[in-house]
Every structure is written in structure tokens, then in C-alpha cells.
């Protein structure tokens, strides 16, 4: 089953909202009930998951930019999350 026009518009809005569902719902005029129903459809669910991965990549990239610039808080956060196995 393919996505319908409303679902496609919502997915585009969700991309622009970096995966923030409540913001995308508001901007697209889609109800939470419709979104929840759509999440039962595997094709829609996969598109949402792709956006979540893209958003995570974007934020990780921003974090690494801060690490490169010597931001101590970013470095500490990175070590606490990615360096656990080294004792951080």
C-alpha cells in the first residue's frame, strides 16, 4: 500500500520539523488520531523511522561540530554516552 497525499504532505512536514511529531501535526493540520492510525501502516511507519534516523544523524553531526570546536560540555556528554566502555 502506498502513501496517500495527506500522508506524503505530513511526511514532508515531519522532515522539516526534524521528526518532532507534535510540531508536524500542528503545521500540517493532521490530527493525532489520524497519525496514530497511519502508524499502523508499515509503509508510513518506515517513512517516519527514516526521518527519525535523519534527525538523529543531524543532531549527532551538530554535537561532533561542538566537540571539534572544543566545547567542554559537548566533549563530556560525548564521552559519557559513547565512552562508557572506557569508564567515562
Residue pairs with C-beta under 8 A, 6 or more apart in sequence:
1 41
1 43
2 43
3 11
3 43
3 44
3 47
6 30
6 34
7 38
7 44
7 47
9 28
10 24
10 25
10 28
10 30
10 35
10 38
11 44
11 47
11 48
11 51
13 24
13 27
13 28
14 20
14 21
14 24
14 48
14 51
15 51
15 54
16 24
16 27
17 23
17 24
17 27
18 55
18 58
18 59
19 48
19 51
19 52
19 54
19 55
21 35
24 30
25 31
25 32
25 35
38 44
39 45
39 48
63 74
63 77
63 78
64 78
66 73
66 74
67 74
67 75
67 78
79 86
79 88
80 88
